[in-house]
Structures are given as structure tokens and as C-alpha cells.
Amino acid sequence: MQRISITKKASIIVKQLKSQYGDLIFHQSGGCCDGSSPMIFQKSEMYLDESDVFLGKIEDVEFFMNRDQFEYWKHTHLTIDITEGRGASFSLEIPLGLRFYTKSRLFTEEENSFFNPK
């Protein structure tokens, strides 16, 4: 069972970015505007601390979310997708005229019991 997945279209872009930049990391901060969108960076360029929660890997890229944001999303399965349009962030896909975004659905009862045991 996984908390996070990625669409085929977004997966292609992640693979392209990995071939260009090497090791990558996803982060969703929960800030305002584009800060609440998933962003992808070179792994060496991202500083993580105790306020970041590891959600899993997609395309062998670790995905972290700020703890405050995670509290809102902890009962949902997240799917990372990509769309045309330029966001206002430093995420690596922006120069391609693309941006990642998050789709969500509530966990099933089984998933919720697994990820959020009482």
C-alpha cells in the first residue's frame, strides 16, 4: 500500500528531469500559492528537517511534505500529475512550460486503518 502515486504523463517528465539533473527530490511545503504544489528539485539543493514527513517514493524519487500540510492530507491518497502552464516556483519542470499538481482521494477504510492506526 502506498500513500502516493504518479500518473504516466508525470512519470515521463520525472524521468526526463532525472536524466538531465541526476538525483531528485519532491517536496510539498503547504505555503501559499504555488508553495502548496508539489515541487521537484535536485536532491543536493533541498534542505529537510524534522518538520518534513516522508510519504514514499515515486519513480525512485523521495517525496516529502511539510508536517502542517500533512495533517490536512494524512487521510488521503495523493496522485502527482502534470499539466501545461507555468507556475511561479523554482521547481525543475517550470522551464518546460509544465507544472506538477496533486490530485487526492480519501483513503478506503483498509488504507486508513493501515496508514492511520488508532
C-alpha positions, 0 to 999 in steps of 0.5 A, spaced: 500 500 500 502 506 498 500 513 500 502 516 493 502 515 486 504 518 479 500 518 473 504 516 466 504 523 463 508 525 470 512 519 470 515 521 463 517 528 465 520 525 472 524 521 468 526 526 463 528 531 469 532 525 472 536 524 466 538 531 465 539 533 473 541 526 476 538 525 483 531 528 485 527 530 490 519 532 491 517 536 496 510 539 498 511 545 503 503 547 504 505 555 503 501 559 499 500 559 492 504 555 488 508 553 495 502 548 496 504 544 489 508 539 489 515 541 487 521 537 484 528 539 485 535 536 485 536 532 491 543 536 493 539 543 493 533 541 498 534 542 505 529 537 510 528 537 517 524 534 522 518 538 520 518 534 513 514 527 513 516 522 508 510 519 504 514 514 499 517 514 493 515 515 486 519 513 480 525 512 485 524 519 487 523 521 495 517 525 496 516 529 502 511 534 505 511 539 510 508 536 517 502 542 517 500 540 510 500 533 512 495 533 517 490 536 512 492 530 507 494 524 512 487 521 510 488 521 503 491 518 497 495 523 493 496 522 485 502 527 482 500 529 475 502 534 470 499 539 466 501 545 461 502 552 464 507 555 468 507 556 475 511 561 479 516 556 483 523 554 482 521 547 481 525 543 475 519 542 470 517 550 470 522 551 464 518 546 460 512 550 460 509 544 465 507 544 472 506 538 477 499 538 481 496 533 486 490 530 485 487 526 492 482 521 494 480 519 501 483 513 503 478 506 503 477 504 510 483 498 509 488 504 507 486 508 513 486 503 518 493 501 515 496 508 514 492 511 520 492 506 526 488 508 532 
